[in-house]
Each structure stands twice: as structure tokens, then as C-alpha cells.
Amino acid sequence: MKVIICGAGQVGWQIARHLSGEKNDVTVVDNNPELVRRATDTLDVQGIAGHASYPDVLDRAGARDADMIIAATHSDEVNMVTCQVAHSVFAVQRKIARLRAQSYLDAIYSDLYRRDHLPIDVVISPEKEVAEAALQRLAAPAAFDTESFLEGRAQLLGITIGDDCPVINTPLRQLTDLFSTLRAVVVGIRRDGVLFVPSAGDQIFAGDDCYIFAITQDATRTLEIFGKKNSKQERIVIIGGGNVGLGVAKALETRTERVRVKVIEKNRSIAENAADSLDRTIVLHGDGLDSALLEEANIGNADAVLAVTDDDKTNILVSVRAKELGCPMAICLVNDPTLVPLMAPLHIDAYINPRATTVSSILRHIRHGRVRGVYSIGDAEAEVIEAQVLGTSPIAGQQIKDISFPEGTMIGGLMKQGKFVKPVGDTRIEEGDVIAIFAMSPDVPEVERLLQVSIDFF
């Protein structure tokens, strides 16, 4: 497949990394020659320096015979015009655009507008994706990472193992014997900064970050077994009243159970807009770093603080200050991946990486229709791929123990005829089953070959 990626920033680079690694013909376009050079030097891609929306630039990038164009520059307008030019001038079949401005999104999500006037097949909203990720983090406060799979029947839980975990120093194969009815699988462990797929003989140690795939009904029990306890989030303080903070506050207002939410926003006009848009949420105008304002918001009695301003350092400092004032849980938005290692030493409970959520969303839309979901782990170190098994797949009709999966992969769960099944060696994978596989990034192409999902992307 021939793909043009417009924008060589963090998101564009990661998408190019994934697609080029899967032996696709990828061309990266960016107005910044340094970013183009970084992409061509580190990835097996071609690069064009120039304005992505210019027809002559797209022509040099090979738009005449491209199968797909992904517009992920920092400008909404450039992304929209790029898709329009790709459609009108070059008849590119598949067009994906990343858009941030809420005004555009309100118009484009109108079916009539998009179908008749703006040829964008898939719109990706980073703010919408981040807001949904924040809500998932709040729903599982004991986990630093969480994502739903198999139509909501299963969850991926990222848990940091503490000294009080009752199953530390226990081989994973013994966990199956100790908790025979638990429908959960440890699919990944990060130890000393290195992520790997564990074997049955591996043990869990204090300080490990474990990724556990569990049926949703057993999520609470799974957390308890690994020394964690979920508590109700009834009082939440949100720092930042922009699109992300406002989106989270609106979603919390629609919940049947009463959640008391306060929003702190430094920009007066943004604060006023948030106040006008929300019904039951208290909006405070001021600096989230101001201790007096945090105490006025009663941060010490809050169940969680969510820092989602557009400044990473502010989010981190607010989270640290809120913890010092007594808030038991802090979640912060971090764009810069180099700041992620600071989360644990600063006792920040969870973080949201907009790049990872956006990359996961784009990958979900550009893979074959049988792929139902793709979730990127860490700094694109691994993926969880959810896909329906085709009759032509090499794994169809085989027992798991007889399938030659790559070493860096593990099946987290299956769905057979609408029912969740915990995978064991004797489990037979049939055509039509939906399977969720945790795979290290180098092994993703082989997993896709086994699933036969890279033959046709759309």
C-alpha cells in the first residue's frame, strides 16, 4: 500500500514508523526540512520538504497513485485543504485528517457537511481521544493505564506492583493454580524500563509495571489480587478548562451517579466559556499552581485531580502540589515522552500521552476492516490488536498450543459467539472469533500475517 503522511511531528513520525515497518510504501511530507530528514534518516521512508496542501508538493510525493493520505500537520486548515486537494486533484481513495478546533468538529461531524462538501473519510480529534482516555483513567484509579476491548467485555489494566502485593515473587504459572476462576492474563511486564512479554516461569517483583488483560467483570478482583483497590471517584478537580477539560466535565455531568466536579482555568475567556457550557460544575478562574486556589477548591478532600492544561510542566507541578495537599490520586497530560520517567519518582498516579492515543486511533482506522481496535503501549513499544479471525487465517481451526506465535506476543482473550473466553493451550481458535493479542512492535507484522489483516487495509 502506498501512503502519504503529511506532518512529520511526533504523531506523523510514529504512524510512518508503524506503516514502514509493515513494508508499506510511505512518503512523509513536512514544511520543516529537519523533521523530514529525521524521518528519512531513522525510517525506511521517502521524504518531501514542502507545504502539504500544495498540489505540486503532493504530486512529487506520489499522490497520483497513492492509496491513502494522512493529514496530521499542526494546522487544521492545512489538513482539510490537503484532503480536498488529494480528493479533487489526485482522486486519492482514502483520506484521514487530524482536527483540533471544536468549531470544525461540530460542523464536520454533521453527516451532510462531511459527505457533500468536505472529502474526509476519517476525522481524528486529539482532544476527544484524550478526554475519553482521561475518563477511562478515572474509572480505574488503581491503574496507570487502561483500555477497553472486545465490545467492552474485557479491559487492559496497567498496574504498578507495590511492596504489599500478595503475589510478588510468584511464578505466573502458579497464579493460574491459585486463582483458577480468575479470567485474567499477565500479557506484559516493564522492569527497569524494559517492556517484555513474560513466560509462565517469570515472577512479578515490586516496582514492576504489569499489563493485565482481564474480563471486565473480574477487573476489581484482579486489582485486589495484585494489591490494588478501586475507590469511587465522587469529587474531582480538573485543572484546565479547554477542549479536553471541558469534554471530561461534560461527560461526568451526564453520569447517573452524582460526581462533584470543579474546573480551574487560568484564561478568563476560556473559564467563562466553560462556565456557560456546564450546568452542575463549579468553574474557578485562576492559576492551578496557586496553593490558595487549590485549597479553595478543597483539593485535599478531592478523590482525584486531572491536570490537562496545554503545558506539560504545569500539569506535572499541579499534580505534585495536589498530592502534597492531600489529594490521593493525580492524573496529568504529558506530551513530551522524555518526561514520562518522572511520573513514578514524583508519585503521579497516571498520565495520558496524547500522541499515543492519537496514534492508536489513526492505526485503528487505517488497518483492515477485520481489525476492530489497536492500542499503542508506552512509546510505541507494543500494541494490543483486536481482530476478527478470518477463515483463511493460518490460525483458524487450530489450538493455541499448536500455533507458532512470535516470542514477543501473547493472547489476552477471545470472544466466541459473544462470550469472553480466557485463552489456554487447548483453546481452539475458530473462524469468526474475535481475538485480542498483545504484541511487541517488532512482532506486529508477523501477527498481522497470522491474522491476514494486512492484505487489504480498507
Order of alpha helices (4+ residues) and beta strands (2+ residues): beta-alpha-beta-alpha-beta-alpha-beta-alpha-beta-alpha-alpha-beta-alpha-beta-beta-alpha-beta-beta-beta-alpha-beta-alpha-beta-alpha-beta-alpha-beta-alpha-beta-beta-alpha-beta-beta-beta-beta-beta-beta-beta-alpha
